[in-house]
Amino acid sequence: MEELIWHPQFKKRNCGQIAVAVVTGKPVHEIEAFLGHDIGTKTRDIAKALNHYGFSCPSRLKPMKNKPEFAIAKLMHPLRKGWHWVVIHNDKVYDGAWGHPDGTVKWLRGYRITSYLPIERIK
């Protein structure tokens, strides 16, 4: 698989669309157009987009027990509402909000990955 490209989030709430763009190599605006929105991405939105762009993943999240090799993961904080999507690829984490182009992240204290969608490229 080719190297993944990090995308910055720019204070929007489009982390799910960014995660799909990182995996597929498509522009963020194309993912937003396909899903029909640029905020609040649900698990089913991510699975739908990944399947459309030639990737296979389940429609339900798996609990985080072991770090997956390739996945879109759900990041949560115990005292905050909502969630945040990131991409895990081998030893790198691509996060448009708290990440860097080299696949490293600096999350605020308390954040942790709770679940994920494992991804496989079809073909």
WOTAWO-V781071 format. One line per field, one symbol per residue. phi: phi as a letter, one per 40 degrees, with the letter a starting at -180 (. if undefined). burial: # if it has 24 or more other ideal C-beta (glycine too) atoms within 12 Angstrom, else .. A space follows every 50 residues. Layout:
# WOTAWO-V781071
phi: ???
burial: ???
This chain:
# WOTAWO-V781071
phi: .cccbcbccfgcbbccccccccccgccdcccccccgabafccdccccccc cccgbbaccbcbccbbcccaabbcbbbcbbcgaacbbbafcbbbbccbbb dcgbbbccdhcacbaabcbbcch
burial: ...####.#....###########.#.#..##.##..#..###.###.## #.#.#.#...#......#.#######......#######..######.#. ....#.....#.#.#####....
